[in-house]
Amino acid sequence: MRFETDVSLTHIGPKINEPPEM
């Protein structure tokens, strides 16, 4: 359950900061 929270935070952080390039 700790891995899911780490993946969600890492996906929401870099995903929102790097999606504008697409």
C-alpha distance (Angstrom), angle and dihedral (degrees) to the residues before:
residue distance angle dihedral
M1 . . .
R2 3.81 . .
F3 3.79 92.2 .
E4 3.80 92.4 54.4
T5 3.82 91.2 54.9
D6 3.81 91.6 48.5
V7 3.80 92.2 50.3
S8 3.81 92.0 46.8
L9 3.82 92.3 51.5
T10 3.80 92.9 43.9
H11 3.81 91.3 46.8
I12 3.80 94.6 47.0
G13 3.82 93.6 46.6
P14 3.82 104.3 48.8
K15 3.81 91.8 27.1
I16 3.83 93.6 60.9
N17 3.81 92.1 41.3
E18 3.82 95.8 47.0
P19 3.82 102.9 35.2
P20 3.81 94.1 78.2
E21 3.81 88.5 70.2
M22 3.84 90.8 64.0
